[in-house]
Amino acid sequence: MVSASFYQALAPVNPQLNSCQLRYMATDFDVQGRGYGARVLVFGEVELRAIGVEQMWANGRDTALGFYEACGWSVVPGSAHVSHVTQLPHQVIFKRLDDDVVT
């Protein structure tokens, strides 16, 4: 099982863009590494792009940064922080959705 939710929210990077925050993404341990999480992100990108969203952003858990980077997301330098909810290390990450933009 994979779940993710997206909320329209002002981004801490490129705040001029119409952005949605990815929150609470999770993949059951039993199916991690099978591509399901990546497919959920691609589906989200397609749907968000269709309604005019130009950027996705999130507070990515440090242990998941490799996954997000493999999916085309970028880490905001100097954004390391500890989540007040989970008490785990995170960094701000983002992905531009407007066509032909390299982040």
C-alpha positions as a printed NumPy array, in Angstrom:
array([[  0.   ,   0.   ,   0.   ],
       [  1.187,   3.489,  -0.907],
       [ -0.47 ,   6.723,   0.074],
       [  0.245,  10.374,  -0.523],
       [ -1.667,  13.598,  -0.205],
       [ -1.159,  16.942,  -1.911],
       [ -2.266,  20.322,  -0.574],
       [ -2.083,  23.697,  -2.249],
       [  0.456,  25.614,  -0.192],
       [  2.928,  28.453,  -0.585],
       [  6.368,  26.924,  -1.092],
       [  9.5  ,  27.983,   0.811],
       [ 11.336,  27.845,  -2.549],
       [ 10.12 ,  29.584,  -5.738],
       [  7.175,  31.12 ,  -3.845],
       [  5.954,  32.861,  -7.001],
       [  4.935,  29.481,  -8.476],
       [  1.55 ,  27.824,  -8.039],
       [  2.634,  25.028,  -5.685],
       [  1.311,  21.995,  -3.867],
       [  2.873,  20.376,  -0.845],
       [  3.265,  16.614,  -0.739],
       [  2.39 ,  15.48 ,   2.784],
       [  2.252,  12.146,   4.513],
       [  3.64 ,   9.962,   1.73 ],
       [  4.15 ,   6.408,   2.91 ],
       [  4.884,   3.03 ,   1.357],
       [  4.431,  -0.203,   3.274],
       [  7.795,  -1.722,   4.075],
       [  6.785,  -4.986,   2.338],
       [  6.511,  -3.282,  -1.072],
       [  9.253,  -0.645,  -0.876],
       [ 11.641,  -0.716,  -3.817],
       [  9.068,  -2.028,  -6.309],
       [  8.324,   1.317,  -7.948],
       [  4.883,   1.881,  -6.44 ],
       [  5.879,   5.088,  -4.674],
       [  7.411,   6.482,  -7.856],
       [  4.207,   5.687,  -9.746],
       [  2.128,   7.525,  -7.163],
       [  4.372,  10.581,  -7.563],
       [  4.101,  10.449, -11.369],
       [  0.318,  10.179, -11.125],
       [  0.293,  13.161,  -8.775],
       [  2.51 ,  15.165, -11.147],
       [  0.194,  14.488, -14.089],
       [ -2.925,  15.439, -12.14 ],
       [ -1.377,  18.55 , -10.602],
       [  0.106,  19.723, -13.899],
       [ -3.363,  19.362, -15.476],
       [ -4.803,  21.879, -12.996],
       [ -1.976,  24.378, -13.434],
       [  0.326,  23.501, -10.555],
       [  3.904,  24.465, -11.418],
       [  5.792,  22.948,  -8.494],
       [  5.537,  20.289,  -5.811],
       [  7.418,  20.594,  -2.552],
       [  7.725,  18.638,   0.679],
       [  9.625,  18.188,   3.886],
       [ 11.448,  15.   ,   2.901],
       [ 12.721,  12.637,   5.537],
       [ 16.508,  12.325,   5.253],
       [ 16.25 ,   8.539,   4.876],
       [ 14.017,   9.017,   1.792],
       [ 16.04 ,  11.718,   0.013],
       [ 17.658,   9.217,  -2.378],
       [ 14.202,   8.073,  -3.489],
       [ 13.008,  11.626,  -4.116],
       [ 16.191,  12.6  ,  -5.945],
       [ 15.833,   9.527,  -8.185],
       [ 12.313,  10.8  ,  -8.977],
       [ 13.669,  14.187, -10.081],
       [ 13.254,  16.177,  -6.884],
       [ 15.914,  18.61 ,  -5.6  ],
       [ 17.016,  19.334,  -2.05 ],
       [ 17.04 ,  22.958,  -0.928],
       [ 20.555,  23.605,   0.406],
       [ 20.619,  24.601,   4.066],
       [ 17.064,  23.404,   4.734],
       [ 17.921,  20.602,   7.166],
       [ 15.603,  20.521,  10.164],
       [ 14.046,  18.149,  12.658],
       [ 10.321,  17.621,  12.197],
       [  8.341,  18.805,  15.198],
       [  5.836,  15.997,  14.454],
       [  8.149,  12.983,  14.049],
       [ 11.338,  14.285,  15.686],
       [ 13.223,  12.912,  12.639],
       [ 15.635,  14.808,  10.36 ],
       [ 14.101,  16.289,   7.182],
       [ 15.04 ,  18.661,   4.376],
       [ 12.9  ,  20.788,   2.109],
       [ 12.654,  19.241,  -1.36 ],
       [ 10.911,  20.39 ,  -4.525],
       [ 10.189,  19.48 ,  -8.118],
       [  9.264,  21.932, -10.849],
       [  6.382,  20.739, -13.023],
       [  6.49 ,  23.384, -15.72 ],
       [  7.779,  21.886, -18.959],
       [ 11.478,  21.861, -19.85 ],
       [ 12.677,  23.207, -16.508],
       [ 15.723,  21.659, -14.903],
       [ 15.947,  22.112, -11.145]])
